[in-house]
């Protein structure tokens, strides 16, 4: 009896151990599939992003991207552990795509995705981009220079033949208009293409959390969790500094400038990406949009009247490097108090020779760096030794 009981206990221990997997497989495939095993013990969950959901099902993950562009359906991606059987197609939406993970060769069609690939350590999987013209990420530029990354073009004009020749496991794209986007063309050619909808997120942290999307295709949840937690912690620490500033000490901030080609001065609402950054850095927007989650056009006259006495002006306008550059757009800008005091700033401190602005690349996955710049502008006493990453004061001519 004792021998039988001991044998049973040993059998249970041995059997249970076969069900355990300590870490996600980041290389290779499983060789002996067991339906009882959880092949993704290192999981992630969405904390701040609103348009991405993730669920785990033993040997596959289901990733759903919503609101990728105005009027977009949900896009479902079924990520199956390599070496495991795919779940039945009929269990998923008609547009669901299936892919084995960990994936291999990758094409990224937006500069906003590149800093995430760098942070995750998977730039070595990158074989193509839309264009290298505006890229700032050093590792990617080095591989382009070495001929290890090629350019395949933009939107519906993407070079499908070259993409097929490269044979990527995964293309990371984005959506604005399905009539002109790359993803319908690539899907028609049979290339697995996933949409990154980070640009549709209004919160800075929500936008940054999309770095988890490429991680899912390489079973790098543990790495993504570590990277994102660090970003989130730093963002909240900086935001906490600003939260200690009394409301009456918040500077009034004017954002953007008049765009002659649009005949409007666009200003964001309080709940937009930029609006939240400014609030979290301890300042208040002038020209607040009537739509908190959107931008509102103002005439020059309305912006002039309301923004004339703003404490700080974030010009955030392309190719404005000096005070004279700004006056060349409109001489009336000289009347603004922030111009006269020298508290006029632009976000183009880190721009490549072709005008590619790292604010829109590194800044997407590093909102804590953006927030630190803004806090140092609004309340310099809180960060007296701050070295700016994106913003710089407009120099005198």
CORFEN-V927785 format. One record per pair of residues at least 6 apart in sequence whose ideal C-beta (glycine too) atoms are under 6 Angstrom apart, sorted by the first residue. I is the first residue (numbers start at 1). GAP is how many residues later the second one is. D is the distance in whole Angstrom. If there is no record, write none. Layout:
BEGIN
I|GAP|D / I|GAP|D
END
This chain:
BEGIN
19|17|5 / 19|18|5 / 21|16|6 / 21|20|5 / 23|19|6 / 24|16|6 / 24|18|5 / 24|195|4 / 25|194|6 / 26|76|5 / 26|193|5 / 29|53|4 / 29|54|3 / 30|53|4 / 33|51|5 / 38|20|6 / 39|20|5 / 39|42|4 / 40|16|5 / 42|179|5 / 42|180|4 / 43|13|6 / 43|178|6 / 44|168|5 / 44|177|4 / 44|180|6 / 44|181|5 / 46|6|6 / 48|155|6 / 48|157|4 / 48|158|4 / 48|161|5 / 49|152|6 / 49|157|4 / 49|160|4 / 50|156|6 / 51|15|5 / 51|16|5 / 51|146|5 / 51|149|6 / 52|13|6 / 53|11|5 / 54|9|5 / 55|7|5 / 59|22|5 / 59|25|4 / 60|18|6 / 60|20|5 / 60|27|6 / 61|18|4 / 62|16|6 / 63|14|4 / 63|153|6 / 64|10|5 / 64|12|5 / 65|10|5 / 65|130|5 / 65|132|5 / 66|8|5 / 67|133|5 / 68|107|4 / 68|127|4 / 68|129|4 / 69|106|4 / 69|107|5 / 75|120|6 / 76|16|6 / 76|17|5 / 76|20|4 / 77|20|5 / 77|117|6 / 78|18|6 / 78|20|5 / 79|20|6 / 79|22|5 / 80|6|5 / 80|20|5 / 82|18|4 / 86|12|6 / 97|95|6 / 99|93|5 / 101|116|6 / 101|118|6 / 102|116|5 / 102|117|5 / 103|66|4 / 103|67|5 / 103|114|4 / 104|65|5 / 105|22|5 / 105|63|4 / 105|64|6 / 106|19|4 / 106|20|5 / 106|64|5 / 107|21|4 / 107|61|5 / 107|64|4 / 108|21|6 / 108|64|5 / 109|21|5 / 109|64|5 / 109|73|6 / 110|64|5 / 111|23|6 / 111|24|6 / 111|250|5 / 112|252|5 / 113|59|5 / 113|83|6 / 114|23|4 / 114|26|5 / 115|22|6 / 115|246|6 / 115|247|5 / 115|250|5 / 116|95|4 / 116|98|6 / 116|249|5 / 117|6|5 / 118|19|5 / 118|21|6 / 119|108|5 / 120|95|5 / 120|100|6 / 120|103|6 / 122|96|6 / 123|16|4 / 126|23|6 / 127|39|5 / 128|22|5 / 128|24|5 / 128|38|6 / 130|24|5 / 131|20|5 / 132|12|4 / 132|19|6 / 133|221|5 / 134|222|3 / 135|6|6 / 136|216|5 / 136|220|6 / 136|222|4 / 136|225|5 / 143|6|4 / 152|6|6 / 152|7|5 / 152|10|5 / 152|11|6 / 153|6|5 / 155|25|5 / 155|26|6 / 155|27|5 / 156|24|5 / 156|29|5 / 158|24|4 / 158|27|6 / 160|29|5 / 163|28|6 / 170|22|6 / 170|47|5 / 171|15|6 / 171|20|6 / 171|22|4 / 172|22|6 / 172|24|6 / 173|9|5 / 173|10|5 / 173|20|5 / 173|22|6 / 174|22|5 / 175|6|5 / 175|20|5 / 178|6|5 / 183|10|5 / 186|7|4 / 187|6|5 / 196|14|6 / 196|17|6 / 198|9|5 / 198|12|4 / 201|6|4 / 202|69|6 / 202|70|6 / 202|71|6 / 202|91|6 / 203|73|6 / 204|73|6 / 204|163|4 / 205|27|6 / 207|157|6 / 208|23|6 / 208|157|5 / 208|159|5 / 209|19|6 / 211|154|5 / 212|12|5 / 215|9|4 / 231|137|6 / 234|134|4 / 235|132|6 / 235|133|4 / 235|136|6 / 238|133|5 / 238|134|5 / 238|137|6 / 239|41|4 / 241|141|5 / 242|39|5 / 242|40|3 / 242|133|6 / 245|37|4 / 250|32|6 / 250|33|5 / 250|34|5 / 251|32|5 / 251|60|4 / 251|61|5 / 251|127|5 / 252|32|6 / 252|34|5 / 252|58|5 / 252|59|5 / 253|25|6 / 253|30|5 / 253|32|6 / 253|59|5 / 254|32|5 / 254|53|4 / 254|56|4 / 254|59|5 / 255|12|6 / 255|59|5 / 256|10|6 / 256|60|5 / 257|58|5 / 257|60|5 / 258|7|4 / 258|42|5 / 264|33|4 / 265|33|4 / 265|38|4 / 266|29|5 / 266|31|6 / 267|20|4 / 267|22|6 / 267|29|6 / 268|6|5 / 268|7|5 / 268|21|6 / 268|27|5 / 269|6|5 / 269|20|4 / 269|22|5 / 269|23|4 / 269|24|6 / 269|25|6 / 270|18|6 / 270|22|5 / 271|21|4 / 271|22|5 / 277|93|6 / 278|7|6 / 280|91|6 / 281|90|6 / 281|93|4 / 281|94|5 / 281|97|5 / 282|96|5 / 282|97|6 / 283|95|5 / 286|20|6 / 286|21|5 / 286|24|5 / 287|11|6 / 287|19|6 / 289|6|6 / 289|7|4 / 290|6|6 / 308|28|6 / 309|28|5 / 310|28|5 / 312|26|6 / 312|31|5 / 313|25|4 / 313|31|4 / 314|31|5 / 315|31|5 / 316|31|5 / 320|6|5 / 320|26|5 / 322|72|6 / 322|73|5 / 322|75|5 / 323|71|5 / 323|73|6 / 323|74|6 / 324|73|4 / 326|7|5 / 327|6|6 / 327|7|6 / 333|6|6 / 338|6|5 / 344|50|5 / 345|32|6 / 345|46|5 / 345|48|6 / 347|12|4 / 347|43|5 / 347|44|5 / 348|9|6 / 349|39|6 / 349|41|5 / 349|43|4 / 350|8|4 / 351|6|5 / 359|31|5 / 363|7|5 / 363|27|6 / 369|20|5 / 373|15|5 / 373|16|6 / 373|17|5 / 373|18|4 / 375|7|6 / 375|8|6 / 376|7|4 / 376|10|4
END
